[in-house]
Amino acid sequence: MSVPHTTSQRETVFNQEVLTRFELYNSLFLTLPFYQVKDTGILLPFFSSHCEKGVAALKSPSEIIDSFFEERVPGVDEREHINRLFRFIQYIERQVVLFDAIEDSSFSKINRGDESGTLHGLMQQIAHSDELRERVSEQLKDFSLRLVLTAHPTQFYPGTVLTIMTDLIEALKTNDINTVNLLLQQLGKTPFFNKTSPTPVDEAISLIWFLEHVFYYALANIQTRLNGEFGSELLPHQIFELGFWPGGDRDGNPNVKTNSTRTVAATLRQIIFRCYYRDYRILKRRITFRGVEEPMEKIGKLLYDNAFNPKPDAGDLQQEMLGLLQNIKDTQIKEHNGIFVELVEDLALKIRLYGCYFAGLDIRQDSRVLRSVFQFGLEKPETYNGLPAEGYADLSEEEKLKLISFNEVDLPCSEEEQEGIDPMITDTLCTIRLMHDIQRNNGEKACHRFIISNCQQASDILQLMNLFLWCGWTKEDLTVDFMPLFETVNDLQHAAGVMEKLYTHPVYQEHLKRRGNKQMIMLGFSDSTKDGGYLMANWSIYQAKVELTAITKTYGIDLAFFDGRGGPPARGGGKTHRFYAAMGKEIANKHIQLTIQGQTVSSQYGSIETAKFNIEQLVNAGITSALQLNHSDELNDKDKELLSLMANESFDKFMALRKHPLFTDYLENMSPLKLLSGINISSRPTKRNAGAPLKLEDLRAISFVTSWSQLKQNVPGFYGVGSALQKAKKDGKWQAAVDLYKDSGFFKTMIDNCMMSMSKSDFRVTAHLRYDKKYGEFWKSLKEEYDLTKALLLELTGTEFLMQEYPIEKRSIAMRERIVLPLVVIQHFALQKLKNVEDEELRNAYSKLVIRTVYGIVNAGRNLA
């Protein structure tokens, strides 16, 4: 049994295994047989040091870079300066990959013996208590975890680089210096960006890499562990599920078409059969006994055909495969002493987990689009059943709920674009039909969830339900779950009322009964933060969960919350598992569903080892919360009153900032926002209504948060928190706030994640703006709130510096920030130049400089976008 590391021991290990090894392996770049790499590598340390000194002296990026070239490479023209900056960027990008790989390769050594939050830690807790063991066993019978990989554009590493990283991590684990050297050479020659934007199918294939090489093994390993601990017969339902958005999420993405969805569903099916066939080949090498030849041959042919020669209508083969494996297992046990039976059980377990679909493909569309599709259907004579087409949109919500007819008709639909018909209408109707085909071919779980973004009314869900009945589905066979997505502060406040109207609607009641009286509700963090600020977003979601849990329980319905969490704390990221562990009895938490996206996929689920660790933490969090093992997470009335007071103060402060006449202007002109569309990592536009002038409501939360992170200001992750704490202090509630931080896991996690955002901020980079005639006062107001928040957070937590309780994470962030500081300086230098350069060639060069720096900065931050 390994001895747990203390915090100081973990710091020592981190210094040795990560920081020291990075310095050593970083020197290998200088030995690469490429002249420009060596030349750049020699100059880069001087440039980095120059940037650090310049930023510390609060110099502008232009001053820093111009003075560097004057000192180090005088007499060179502007274009050569730009070329050198590009080479610095390329070098630093690879330094970030090396640091990532070294940190990931050291994961087990740094965390050795630290079982807090893992399944092993939970097993140790219950080992000495039969009562607790029984309670955990009972909880697991109802518990489920669904991880959903989304199509959001925050994964900046192309697949080729991810593959190199995977091999590099393995070589670093054994300090295989020859292999590391070769891989660094490969890295030096491998492009880090796409020349063209990927299609939705390209995005799907990139993410399927993680399904195939990481999740396929990680989830099966954890399920096997649970079966071994509690017995598979005690865990009758499926605990783990995977979800998938690329190719299905068309909210604001006109590039996702019906055929994209069809292709992605077929690809998911083909890849899972390739995974099964890979395992079957291992099985075939061991199961060589008499009596199993026929079922082995049958399942081998079935797996091979579906993996390499798939037919469009092969059907759901899950039960057939499981039947063949059961036949083999029975023969093994009966006639061959059960030898290698665990290999058969392992493949059968994976087939139960992933079926013929691998990950359930979610369909998502905005309610405003769905309303227009419904209106289109109303105008067709086939659908008429007393519902007025003219004037329907102007009816009250109560009138709509009475008039929606739920009549079953079969509207014709063609995927070809038709003159006079909005392509989104055609896509919606054809996709609804396609969902039926996907279920028939890959299984019901392959595509059974439709998410309504910007859901504001019960009619949004019921109208969509009616659309299904107009597209060949029937009420009795409607094997689809309709999921509202509440995201803005206003929508969150009214969510419980919307759901009660649904729960009391007779047609929806019958639908829920057929679906096992289970309702899923999605709550989004990203737009909540953009809409109301960090503190109000978190508190609004918490309150909405309490109210939704209460109203759903009243009607005897099993509720699952699906949390739309992004990478950074400003979009619901950070130490996610601690939020789940901190849910009290008032919040339904036995089903955990959350999105994972972008850098979160590669940084937390990039290897089987890290994926298992993070998945186990989520399982532990859900069980711990449901069992109320930590009673301090209950919020009493005084706690709620204090949180409401602070959230409202924070909201007012954030709204005042949003209404400032320079708010969007500052973001658009001082950050890379306008150039983000040039980053070829996504098929998705950076904002809705792409051709219209910038409006905050149209700006995607990812672009919003990313732009602030590039400014090194991270406003969405802290702004208003300082004012909220100051309000508590003025009202004589400071000690109550301190006690709340100590006693409430929810409040502590929220504050700790805020400090993480602030640790990745550096106002020194933009300090030159304090003298800017246009933006000076605005910049000072941001800096003042930052300083106020930092001072009060340190006082609240009783610490001397940010993230003092998390020294390893703090050191990692500090090192990453140091590596990419030159990129930040280059970016803002190029943005400054773009304001004055008229030469078109130079403008293009500076624009590319800005775009290229975004990659490295976001990759290094790991959860900045």
Buried (B, 14 or more C-beta within 10 A) or exposed (E): EEEEBEEEBBBEBBEEBBBEBBEEBBEBBEEBEEEBBBEBBEBBEEBBEBBBEBBEEBBBBBBBBBEBBEEEEEEEEBEEBBBBBBBBBBBBBBBBBBBBBBBBBBBEBBBBEBBEBBBEBBBEBBEEEEEBBEBBBEBBEEBBBBBBBBBBBBBBBBBEBBBBBBBBBBBBBEEBEEBBBBBBBBBBEBEBBEEEBBBBBBBBBBBBBBBBBBBBBBBBBBBBBBBEBBEBEEBEEBBBBBBBBBBBBBBBBEBBBBBBBBBBBBBBBBBBBBBBBEBBEEBBEEBEBEBBEEBBEBBBEBBBBBBEEEEEEBEBBBEBBBBBBEBBBBBBEEEBEEEBBEBBBBBBBBBBBBBBBBBBBBBBBBBEBBBBBBBBBBEEEEBBEEBEBEEBEEBEBEEBBEBBBBBBBEBEBEBEEEEEEBEBBBBBBBBBBBBBBBBEBBBBBBBBBBBBBBBBBBBBBBBBBBBBBBBBBEBEEBBBBBBBBBBBBEBBBBBBEBBBBBBEBEBBBBBBEEBEBEBBBBBBBBBBBBBBBBBBBBBBBBBBBBBBBEBBEEBEBBBBBBBBBBBBBBBBBBBBBBBBBBBBBBBBBBBBBBBBBBBBBBBBBBBBBBBBBBBBBBBBBBBBBBBEBEEEBBBEEEBBEBBEBBBBBBBBBBBEBBEBEBBBBBBBBBBBBBBBBBBBBBBBBBBBEEEEEBEEEBBBBBBBBBBBBBBBBBBBBBBBBBBBBBBBBEBEBBEBBBBBBEBBBBBBBBBBBBBBBBBBBBBBBBBBBBEBEEBEEBBEBBBEBBEBBBEBBBBBBEEEEBBEBBBBBBBBBBBBBEBBBBBBBBBBBBBBBBEEBEEEEBEEBBBBBBBBBBBBBBBBBBBBB
